[in-house]
Structure formats: structure tokens, C-alpha cells
Amino acid sequence: MESKIGSTLALIGGILWLVLSVILIIASLIIVIVSSMNNSVEWLVLGIIFLVIGVLFVICGAFAIKAAQWMKEKGTVKKGGIIALIAGVLGVNILAIIGGILGLVDSGK
């Protein structure tokens, strides 16, 4: 049985994380540019941290979206639920975690 609600939650969570990651990456680039003008090492480190978090969120968001697609098919609901759960935990994405749990519950039916 496919998981419509789990798929929808994982999809929304993945899209939100992709939007958030774009914002973080743009902010990191602005911080790096400003820090290079001021020769500020602290701001440069902050910019790099934002960039790493942004890239992590891109990866986790993409996996959550792919997991949402898998949860729509009867044969891959369990795999989609596990991937959504892992992506949600790594990316600290509550919607993907809930979607993954619902996908795993629906895969047992």
C-alpha cells in the first residue's frame, strides 16, 4: 500500500529544505565576500559553516523528495520511508521524519 500522507509530508519537507539551502548558500557567499573585504577570519569561518550546512540541506532535501516519489509506489514504500527517515534525521527535517515514519507504518499494511 502506498503512503500518500507520508509521501506528501516528505515532499513538502524536501522542498522546504531545498529553499532553505538556497538561502543559506546565498547568505554564506555574501558573508564570505564581506569578510574578504574586511580581512575578518571569524566571518569567513561562519560563511564556510553556512555553506557546508547549505550543501547538507541540498543533499537531504533531494533525498527526501526522491523518497517521497518512492513512497507513492507500492513496491518501494518501505525503501522510501527509510530514506526519508534518514534524510530527515541528518537534515534535522521534522516533516521528512514524520513522512518517513508514516511510510514505514504504511508499508507494513
N, C-alpha and C positions, 0 to 999 in steps of 0.2 A: 504494500500500500504506500502510495506516495505521501509525502508530508507537505501539504500546501502551506500551512501556517509556519512551519519551521523553515521552509524554503523562502517564504516572504520575509520573515524576520532576518534570516541570514543575508538575503539580498539587500534589504534596507541597511543593515549594519555594514555590509561591504561597500555600498555606495557612499554612505556617510564617512566611512574611513578613508575612502579614496579622495573625497572632497577635503577632509581634514588634512590628509597627507599633502595635498597640493598647497594648502595654506601654510603648513609647516615648512615645506621646501622653499616656498617663496619668501617666508619670513627668515629662513636661515640664509638665503642668498643676500637679502637686504642686510642682515646682521654682519655677514662676512664682508660685504662691501664697505659698510660703515666702519667696521673695526680695522680694515686695512688702511682707511684714510686716517684714522686716529692712532694707529700703531698700538691697539689695545689687544693684548693676548687673551684676556678674560672673555671678551666679547667674541673673539674668534673661536674659542673653545665652545662657547654657548651656541654659536652658529653651526659648528660641526655636530654638536649633540642634537640640535633640532633637525639637521639633515639626516642623521642616522635614524632618528625616530620617524621622520617622514618617509624614508625608504622602507623601514619596517612596516609602517602602516599601509604603504602601497602594496607590499607583498601580502600582508594579512588580508587586506581588503579584496585583492584579486582572488585569493584562495576562498574567501567567504562567498564571493559571487559565483565562483565555479562550483563550490559545494552546494549552493542554492540550486544551481542547474541540475546537479546530480540528484538532489532530493526530490525533484519533480518526476523522476523516472523510477518505476517500481523496482528494477534490479539493482539500482545503485543508491538507494535511500540510506542504507547503513553507512556506506563509504562517505556519502555527502555529509551525514551527521557527524561522523568522526572528524572529517576535515574541517567542518565549520566549528566544531568544538575546539580543536587545536588552534585554528586561526583566531578564534575569539579569545582564547586564553593568552596566546602570545601577543596579540594586539590589544589586549585589555578592552575587548569589544563585547559589551553585555548583550547586545541584540544577537550577535553571532553565537554567543554561548547558549542563549536560550533557544535559538533556532536549531543549533546542533543537538541539544538535549531533546527537543521535540522531534527532531528527525530520527534520533536513536529510539525514542519511545514508539514512534510510528512504524519503524522498521520491524519491531517485534510483533506487530499485529498481523 
